[in-house]
Amino acid sequence: MERLNSELYLQNCYIMKENEKLRKKAQKLNQENQQLLSELKQRLSKSNKGKQSNSSVSEQLSLSSSNPSNSMSSN
């Protein structure tokens, strides 16, 4: 019985060590995932701002070219 207890104790210690290694690895992966997600959001935000800016400029250009009074007032 004592021998079985010792074996179970050693197995338990091994499992706890492995569990700790896996927990640390999961934390690192989670941090990396959060960083990548943040970077992706920043890139998407910049991309969307650029698209909004481009569409705003093209809207202004189309409005000024469709309204003759605007183009004449600039002369």
DSSP file (Angstrom, degrees, kcal/mol; ACC not computed):
  #  RESIDUE AA STRUCTURE BP1 BP2  ACC     N-H-->O    O-->H-N    N-H-->O    O-->H-N    TCO  KAPPA ALPHA  PHI   PSI    X-CA   Y-CA   Z-CA
    1    1 A M     >        0   0    0      0, 0.0     4,-2.3     0, 0.0     5,-0.1   0.000 360.0 360.0 360.0 -42.9    0.0    0.0    0.0
    2    2 A E  H  >  +     0   0    0      1,-0.2     4,-2.2     2,-0.2     5,-0.1   0.876 360.0  52.5 -65.4 -36.8    2.8    2.4    0.9
    3    3 A R  H  > S+     0   0    0      2,-0.2     4,-2.4     1,-0.2    -1,-0.2   0.908 108.9  49.8 -64.2 -43.3    4.5    1.6   -2.4
    4    4 A L  H  > S+     0   0    0      1,-0.2     4,-2.7     2,-0.2    -2,-0.2   0.912 109.7  51.6 -62.5 -43.0    1.3    2.4   -4.3
    5    5 A N  H  X S+     0   0    0     -4,-2.3     4,-2.5     1,-0.2    -2,-0.2   0.907 109.5  50.1 -59.2 -43.2    1.0    5.7   -2.5
    6    6 A S  H  X S+     0   0    0     -4,-2.2     4,-2.4     2,-0.2    -2,-0.2   0.914 111.4  48.0 -63.6 -43.7    4.6    6.6   -3.4
    7    7 A E  H  X S+     0   0    0     -4,-2.4     4,-2.5     2,-0.2    -2,-0.2   0.923 113.1  47.8 -63.2 -44.2    4.0    5.8   -7.0
    8    8 A L  H  X S+     0   0    0     -4,-2.7     4,-2.4     1,-0.2    -2,-0.2   0.880 110.7  52.4 -64.4 -37.6    0.8    7.8   -7.1
    9    9 A Y  H  X S+     0   0    0     -4,-2.5     4,-2.4    -5,-0.2    -2,-0.2   0.928 110.3  47.4 -62.9 -45.9    2.5   10.7   -5.3
   10   10 A L  H  X S+     0   0    0     -4,-2.4     4,-2.4     2,-0.2    -2,-0.2   0.903 112.4  49.7 -63.8 -41.3    5.3   10.7   -7.9
   11   11 A Q  H  X S+     0   0    0     -4,-2.5     4,-2.7     1,-0.2    -1,-0.2   0.913 110.3  51.1 -61.9 -42.1    2.8   10.6  -10.8
   12   12 A N  H  X S+     0   0    0     -4,-2.4     4,-2.5     2,-0.2    -2,-0.2   0.909 109.4  49.7 -62.7 -42.7    0.9   13.4   -9.2
   13   13 A C  H  X S+     0   0    0     -4,-2.4     4,-2.2     2,-0.2    -1,-0.2   0.918 111.7  48.8 -61.6 -43.9    4.1   15.5   -8.9
   14   14 A Y  H  X S+     0   0    0     -4,-2.4     4,-2.5     1,-0.2    -2,-0.2   0.925 111.4  49.5 -62.1 -44.9    4.9   14.9  -12.5
   15   15 A I  H  X S+     0   0    0     -4,-2.7     4,-2.6     1,-0.2    -2,-0.2   0.900 110.0  51.1 -62.3 -41.6    1.4   15.8  -13.6
   16   16 A M  H  X S+     0   0    0     -4,-2.5     4,-2.2     2,-0.2    -1,-0.2   0.895 110.3  49.4 -64.2 -39.6    1.5   19.0  -11.6
   17   17 A K  H  X S+     0   0    0     -4,-2.2     4,-2.3     2,-0.2    -2,-0.2   0.939 113.4  45.9 -63.7 -46.3    4.8   20.0  -13.2
   18   18 A E  H  X S+     0   0    0     -4,-2.5     4,-2.6     1,-0.2    -2,-0.2   0.896 111.2  53.4 -62.6 -40.1    3.5   19.3  -16.7
   19   19 A N  H  X S+     0   0    0     -4,-2.6     4,-2.3     1,-0.2    -1,-0.2   0.898 108.6  49.3 -61.8 -41.7    0.3   21.2  -15.8
   20   20 A E  H  X S+     0   0    0     -4,-2.2     4,-2.4     2,-0.2    -1,-0.2   0.905 110.5  50.5 -65.4 -41.8    2.4   24.2  -14.8
   21   21 A K  H  X S+     0   0    0     -4,-2.3     4,-2.4     1,-0.2    -2,-0.2   0.931 112.6  46.7 -60.5 -45.0    4.4   24.1  -18.0
   22   22 A L  H  X S+     0   0    0     -4,-2.6     4,-2.6     1,-0.2    -2,-0.2   0.874 110.2  53.1 -66.0 -37.2    1.2   23.9  -20.1
   23   23 A R  H  X S+     0   0    0     -4,-2.3     4,-2.2     2,-0.2    -1,-0.2   0.923 110.7  46.8 -63.6 -44.5   -0.3   26.8  -18.1
   24   24 A K  H  X S+     0   0    0     -4,-2.4     4,-2.3     2,-0.2    -2,-0.2   0.907 112.7  49.7 -64.1 -41.1    2.7   29.0  -18.8
   25   25 A K  H  X S+     0   0    0     -4,-2.4     4,-2.5     1,-0.2    -2,-0.2   0.905 110.3  50.6 -64.1 -40.7    2.6   28.0  -22.4
   26   26 A A  H  X S+     0   0    0     -4,-2.6     4,-2.4     2,-0.2    -2,-0.2   0.885 109.3  51.4 -64.3 -38.6   -1.1   28.9  -22.6
   27   27 A Q  H  X S+     0   0    0     -4,-2.2     4,-2.5     2,-0.2    -2,-0.2   0.918 110.5  48.2 -64.1 -43.5   -0.4   32.3  -21.0
   28   28 A K  H  X S+     0   0    0     -4,-2.3     4,-2.6     1,-0.2    -2,-0.2   0.929 112.9  48.0 -62.4 -44.8    2.3   33.1  -23.5
   29   29 A L  H  X S+     0   0    0     -4,-2.5     4,-2.6     1,-0.2    -1,-0.2   0.887 111.2  51.0 -63.6 -38.4    0.0   32.0  -26.4
   30   30 A N  H  X S+     0   0    0     -4,-2.4     4,-2.5     2,-0.2    -1,-0.2   0.917 110.8  48.3 -65.1 -43.1   -2.8   34.1  -25.0
   31   31 A Q  H  X S+     0   0    0     -4,-2.5     4,-2.4     2,-0.2    -2,-0.2   0.927 112.8  48.1 -61.7 -45.0   -0.5   37.2  -24.7
   32   32 A E  H  X S+     0   0    0     -4,-2.6     4,-2.6     1,-0.2    -2,-0.2   0.914 111.4  50.9 -61.9 -42.2    0.7   36.7  -28.2
   33   33 A N  H  X S+     0   0    0     -4,-2.6     4,-2.5     1,-0.2    -2,-0.2   0.906 109.9  49.5 -61.9 -42.7   -2.9   36.3  -29.4
   34   34 A Q  H  X S+     0   0    0     -4,-2.5     4,-2.4     2,-0.2    -1,-0.2   0.897 111.3  49.4 -64.1 -40.6   -3.9   39.5  -27.7
   35   35 A Q  H  X S+     0   0    0     -4,-2.4     4,-2.5     2,-0.2    -2,-0.2   0.920 112.6  47.0 -64.7 -43.5   -1.0   41.4  -29.2
   36   36 A L  H  X S+     0   0    0     -4,-2.6     4,-2.5     2,-0.2    -2,-0.2   0.892 112.0  50.6 -65.9 -38.8   -1.8   40.1  -32.7
   37   37 A L  H  X S+     0   0    0     -4,-2.5     4,-2.4     2,-0.2    -2,-0.2   0.909 110.8  49.1 -64.5 -42.0   -5.5   41.0  -32.2
   38   38 A S  H  X S+     0   0    0     -4,-2.4     4,-2.3     2,-0.2    -2,-0.2   0.918 111.9  48.7 -62.8 -43.9   -4.6   44.5  -31.1
   39   39 A E  H  X S+     0   0    0     -4,-2.5     4,-2.5     1,-0.2    -2,-0.2   0.903 111.0  50.6 -63.1 -41.4   -2.3   44.9  -34.1
   40   40 A L  H  X S+     0   0    0     -4,-2.5     4,-2.6     1,-0.2    -2,-0.2   0.910 109.7  50.1 -63.5 -42.7   -5.0   43.6  -36.4
   41   41 A K  H  X S+     0   0    0     -4,-2.4     4,-2.6     2,-0.2    -1,-0.2   0.901 110.7  50.1 -62.7 -40.6   -7.5   46.1  -35.0
   42   42 A Q  H  X S+     0   0    0     -4,-2.3     4,-2.6     2,-0.2    -2,-0.2   0.923 112.0  47.2 -63.5 -43.9   -5.1   48.9  -35.4
   43   43 A R  H  X S+     0   0    0     -4,-2.5     4,-2.6     2,-0.2    -2,-0.2   0.912 113.4  47.9 -65.3 -41.2   -4.4   48.0  -39.0
   44   44 A L  H  X S+     0   0    0     -4,-2.6     4,-2.9     2,-0.2    -1,-0.2   0.902 111.5  51.1 -65.0 -39.9   -8.1   47.6  -39.7
   45   45 A S  H  X S+     0   0    0     -4,-2.6     4,-2.5     2,-0.2    -2,-0.2   0.928 112.2  46.0 -62.4 -45.5   -8.8   51.0  -38.1
   46   46 A K  H  X S+     0   0    0     -4,-2.6     4,-2.4     2,-0.2    -2,-0.2   0.903 113.4  50.2 -63.2 -41.1   -6.1   52.7  -40.2
   47   47 A S  H  X S+     0   0    0     -4,-2.6     4,-2.2     2,-0.2    -2,-0.2   0.918 111.7  47.2 -64.1 -43.7   -7.4   51.0  -43.3
   48   48 A N  H  X S+     0   0    0     -4,-2.9     4,-2.6     2,-0.2    -2,-0.2   0.886 111.2  51.3 -66.3 -38.4  -11.0   52.1  -42.6
   49   49 A K  H  X S+     0   0    0     -4,-2.5     4,-2.6     2,-0.2    -1,-0.2   0.907 110.4  49.9 -63.9 -40.8   -9.8   55.6  -41.9
   50   50 A G  H  X S+     0   0    0     -4,-2.4     4,-2.6     2,-0.2    -2,-0.2   0.899 111.6  47.8 -63.7 -41.3   -8.0   55.7  -45.2
   51   51 A K  H  X S+     0   0    0     -4,-2.2     4,-2.7     2,-0.2     5,-0.2   0.911 112.7  48.6 -66.6 -41.8  -11.0   54.4  -47.0
   52   52 A Q  H  X S+     0   0    0     -4,-2.6     4,-2.3     2,-0.2    -2,-0.2   0.913 112.7  48.8 -63.5 -41.6  -13.3   57.0  -45.3
   53   53 A S  H  X S+     0   0    0     -4,-2.6     4,-2.3     2,-0.2    -2,-0.2   0.920 112.8  47.3 -64.0 -44.2  -10.8   59.7  -46.1
   54   54 A N  H  X S+     0   0    0     -4,-2.6     4,-2.5     1,-0.2    -2,-0.2   0.911 113.6  47.1 -64.8 -42.3  -10.6   58.6  -49.8
   55   55 A S  H  X S+     0   0    0     -4,-2.7     4,-2.2     2,-0.2    -1,-0.2   0.864 110.9  52.9 -69.3 -33.6  -14.3   58.4  -50.1
   56   56 A S  H  X S+     0   0    0     -4,-2.3     4,-2.3    -5,-0.2    -2,-0.2   0.917 110.9  46.7 -65.4 -43.1  -14.7   61.8  -48.5
   57   57 A V  H  X S+     0   0    0     -4,-2.3     4,-2.5     2,-0.2    -2,-0.2   0.922 113.2  48.4 -64.7 -44.3  -12.3   63.3  -51.0
   58   58 A S  H  X S+     0   0    0     -4,-2.5     4,-2.4     1,-0.2    -1,-0.2   0.865 110.6  51.9 -67.3 -33.5  -14.0   61.7  -53.9
   59   59 A E  H  X S+     0   0    0     -4,-2.2     4,-2.3     2,-0.2    -1,-0.2   0.923 110.8  47.9 -65.0 -43.1  -17.4   62.8  -52.7
   60   60 A Q  H  X S+     0   0    0     -4,-2.3     4,-2.4     2,-0.2    -2,-0.2   0.894 112.2  49.6 -64.3 -39.8  -16.1   66.4  -52.4
   61   61 A L  H  X S+     0   0    0     -4,-2.5     4,-2.1     1,-0.2    -1,-0.2   0.918 111.8  47.4 -65.4 -42.4  -14.6   66.2  -55.9
   62   62 A S  H  X S+     0   0    0     -4,-2.4     4,-1.5     1,-0.2    -2,-0.2   0.872 112.8  49.9 -68.8 -34.6  -17.8   64.9  -57.4
   63   63 A L  H  X S+     0   0    0     -4,-2.3     4,-1.2     2,-0.2    -2,-0.2   0.916 112.1  46.9 -67.3 -42.7  -19.8   67.5  -55.6
   64   64 A S  H  < S+     0   0    0     -4,-2.4     7,-0.4     1,-0.2    -2,-0.2   0.856 114.0  47.4 -70.0 -33.4  -17.6   70.4  -56.8
   65   65 A S  H  < S+     0   0    0     -4,-2.1    -1,-0.2     1,-0.2    -2,-0.2   0.785 112.8  48.8 -78.4 -25.3  -17.6   69.1  -60.4
   66   66 A S  H  < S+     0   0    0     -4,-1.5    -1,-0.2    -5,-0.2    -2,-0.2   0.671 103.8  66.1 -85.9 -16.4  -21.3   68.6  -60.5
   67   67 A N    >X  -     0   0    0     -4,-1.2     4,-1.2     1,-0.2     3,-1.0  -0.883  66.0-167.2-108.0 103.1  -22.0   72.1  -59.1
   68   68 A P  H 3> S+     0   0    0      0, 0.0     4,-2.1     0, 0.0     5,-0.2   0.808  83.3  63.8 -62.2 -30.3  -20.9   74.7  -61.6
   69   69 A S  H 3> S+     0   0    0      1,-0.2     4,-2.0     2,-0.2     5,-0.1   0.853 100.6  52.7 -64.7 -32.6  -21.1   77.6  -59.1
   70   70 A N  H <> S+     0   0    0     -3,-1.0     4,-0.9     2,-0.2    -1,-0.2   0.913 110.7  45.4 -67.3 -42.0  -18.4   76.0  -57.0
   71   71 A S  H  < S+     0   0    0     -4,-1.2     4,-0.4    -7,-0.4    -2,-0.2   0.848 114.5  48.9 -72.7 -31.5  -16.0   75.7  -59.9
   72   72 A M  H >< S+     0   0    0     -4,-2.1     3,-1.0     1,-0.2    -1,-0.2   0.852 105.6  57.1 -75.2 -33.6  -16.7   79.3  -61.1
   73   73 A S  H 3< S+     0   0    0     -4,-2.0    -1,-0.2     1,-0.3    -2,-0.2   0.763 100.3  58.7 -69.3 -22.5  -16.2   80.8  -57.6
   74   74 A S  T 3<        0   0    0     -4,-0.9    -1,-0.3     1,-0.2    -2,-0.2   0.688 360.0 360.0 -79.1 -16.1  -12.7   79.4  -57.4
   75   75 A N    <         0   0    0     -3,-1.0    -1,-0.2    -4,-0.4    -2,-0.2   0.472 360.0 360.0 -81.1 360.0  -11.7   81.3  -60.6
